Amino acid sequence: MKPEVSIVIPAYNESERLGAPLRTILEFISTAGMNVELIVVDDGSSDDTVTVAERAFATMPDIQANVIR
């Protein structure tokens, strides 16, 4: 099903700050009652930004979420 809303978060070396906001957004999506997708766009980070995003997404596998590198 095509999402009604796409949330796109640009990220570059955000591993220390990304986890908590992603969890908040995922919790909102889970209760929003809409078909929402969450996308983190990593612009070549040299830290664990991608891993942090993937771990957050794994906590709520029913939500359509992706990391684009």
C-alpha positions in Angstrom: 0.0 0.0 0.0 1.3 3.4 -0.9 2.0 5.6 2.2 -0.2 8.6 2.9 2.8 10.4 4.5 6.5 10.1 4.1 8.8 11.4 6.9 12.3 12.0 5.6 15.1 12.6 8.0 18.5 13.7 6.5 21.4 12.5 8.7 25.2 13.0 8.7 27.2 11.7 11.6 24.1 11.7 13.9 24.6 8.4 15.7 24.7 10.1 19.2 21.5 12.1 18.6 19.4 10.0 16.2 18.1 7.1 18.4 15.7 9.0 20.8 14.0 11.1 18.1 13.6 8.0 15.9 11.9 6.1 18.7 9.6 9.1 19.4 8.6 9.3 15.7 8.1 5.5 15.5 5.8 5.6 18.5 3.8 8.4 17.0 3.5 6.5 13.7 2.3 3.4 15.5 -0.6 5.4 17.1 -1.3 7.8 14.2 -3.8 5.6 12.4 -2.3 6.5 9.1 -0.1 4.7 6.6 3.2 6.5 7.2 6.7 5.6 6.0 9.9 6.8 7.7 13.1 7.3 5.7 16.5 8.2 7.1 18.8 9.5 4.3 22.4 9.0 5.4 24.8 11.4 3.5 28.0 9.3 3.9 28.3 9.3 7.7 31.6 8.0 9.1 30.0 7.0 12.4 27.2 4.5 13.3 24.3 6.5 12.0 23.0 3.7 9.8 23.3 1.1 12.5 21.4 3.3 15.0 18.6 3.9 12.5 18.4 0.2 11.6 18.2 -0.8 15.3 15.5 1.7 16.0 13.5 0.5 13.0 13.9 -3.1 14.1 12.0 -2.3 17.3 8.8 -1.7 15.3 9.0 -4.0 12.2 5.4 -3.3 11.2 6.2 0.3 10.3 7.6 0.9 6.8 11.0 2.3 7.5 14.2 2.5 5.4 17.7 3.9 5.4 19.0 5.3 2.1 22.7 5.7 1.9 
